[in-house]
C-alpha cells in the first residue's frame, strides 16, 4: 500500500510508472549503479597509479640487498601476515561483529603498508631502505597471503554457510594492482629521473584517492555509516595494536631502535586505499553497506595515532639533544675524578 503522504489522487506514488488501484511499480533509479561503476573504475586507475609510483621508489640493488640479508624482512613478514590478521580475527570474535564485517577487518589486516608508512618512517629516523623493502615485499606477498589468511580465519563462518568469500574477485584485484609495482621498479631502474616525478604524481593521486573514497562512498553507501560502536572501537584499537606489537616483536628479534620504529609503522600503517578498492571490486552493494566504512575508519585512526607517535618522537629527540651534552660533561667529569 502506498504512503498517503507520498501518493497522488489515485492512491499511487507520484513517480509510479504502472498503477493498478493502490498497487504501484516504481522505476529503479540507475544513478547509484552508474556511480558505483564509475567509482570502481576510478578507484582502480588511481590506485594503480599509486602502486606504480610506489614501485618507482624502489631501488632494485637495495631491495635485493635486503632479500640477501632477510632478517628484517622476515620480522616484517611475521608482523604483516602473522600479527595483523590474528589480531583482526581476535578483535572480530571478541566484539562479536557480523561475519561480513569480520571479512573486511581481516582484509585490512592482510593489506601491505602504503607510501604513508615510508614517509612516517623517514620522520622518525627509521631505516628507509628496510621500510621500502618491507612495503614492496608485503605488497607482492599479499597476492598469496591475503587469500590464505582469509581461508584460515573465515573458516568458521564459511563452513556454517554464513558467508561466501569471493576469492576469484579478490585474486583478480590483487593481480591487477600488484603488476604496477613491478612496472614501477623497472622504470626506476631504467629511468630514475622520471621515476622521481612519477613518485610525486602518485603521492597526489593517493591524497585524491582518500578523499574520493570518503565522499563518493558516503553518497553510495549512506547506510554504511550507521554502524555499531564495536566497529569504531576495532578501528581505533587495531592500528595501535599493530604499532605496539610490531615494535615489540622487532625488539625481541634484536633489531636496533631505529629499525623497531620502522617495523612498527610498517605493521600498523596499512594500505587502506587498497582495502577499499578490493572491497569495492569484490562484494555486492548490499554487503558494501555493511563493510565499506571500516577502511575509512581505520585510515582516520591509523593516521591520527601515527601523528601522535611522531610528535612524541620529535619531543623526545628535542629533549635528548638538549640534555646529551650535559650527560657527556658529567661523564667526563666523573672519569677525571676517578683518575
C-alpha positions, 0 to 999 in steps of 0.5 A: 500500500502506498504512503498517503503522504507520498501518493497522488489522487489515485492512491499511487506514488507520484513517480509510479510508472504502472498503477493498478488501484493502490498497487504501484511499480516504481522505476529503479533509479540507475544513478547509484549503479552508474556511480558505483561503476564509475567509482570502481573504475576510478578507484582502480586507475588511481590506485594503480597509479599509486602502486606504480609510483610506489614501485618507482621508489624502489631501488632494485640493488637495495631491495635485493640487498635486503632479500640477501640479508632477510632478517628484517624482512622476515620480522616484517613478514611475521608482523604483516601476515602473522600479527595483523590478521590474528589480531583482526580475527581476535578483535572480530570474535571478541566484539562479536561483529557480523561475519561480513564485517569480520571479512573486511577487518581481516582484509585490512589486516592482510593489506601491505603498508602504503607510501604513508608508512615510508614517509612516517618512517623517514620522520622518525629516523627509521631505516628507509631502505628496510621500510621500502623493502618491507612495503614492496615485499608485503605488497607482492606477498599479499597476492598469496597471503591475503587469500590464505589468511582469509581461508584460515580465519573465515573458516568458521563462518564459511563452513556454517554457510554464513558467508561466501568469500569471493576469492576469484574477485579478490585474486583478480584485484590483487593481480591487477594492482600488484603488476604496477609495482613491478612496472614501477621498479623497472622504470626506476631502474631504467629511468630514475629521473622520471621515476622521481616525478612519477613518485610525486604524481602518485603521492597526489593521486593517493591524497585524491584517492582518500578523499574520493573514497570518503565522499563518493562512498558516503553518497553510495553507501549512506547506510554504511555509516550507521554502524555499531560502536564495536566497529569504531572501537576495532578501528581505533584499537587495531592500528595501535595494536599493530604499532605496539606489537610490531615494535615489540616483536622487532625488539625481541628479534634484536633489531636496533631502535631505529629499525623497531620504529620502522617495523612498527609503522610498517605493521600498523600503517596499512594500505587502506586505499587498497582495502577499499578498492578490493572491497569495492571490486569484490562484494555486492552493494548490499554487503558494501553497506555493511563493510565499506566504512571500516577502511575509512575508519581505520585510515582516520585512526591509523593516521591520527595515532601515527601523528601522535607517535611522531610528535612524541618522537620529535619531543623526545629527540628535542629533549635528548639533544638538549640534555646529551651534552650535559650527560657527556660533561658529567661523564667526563667529569666523573672519569677525571675524578676517578683518575 
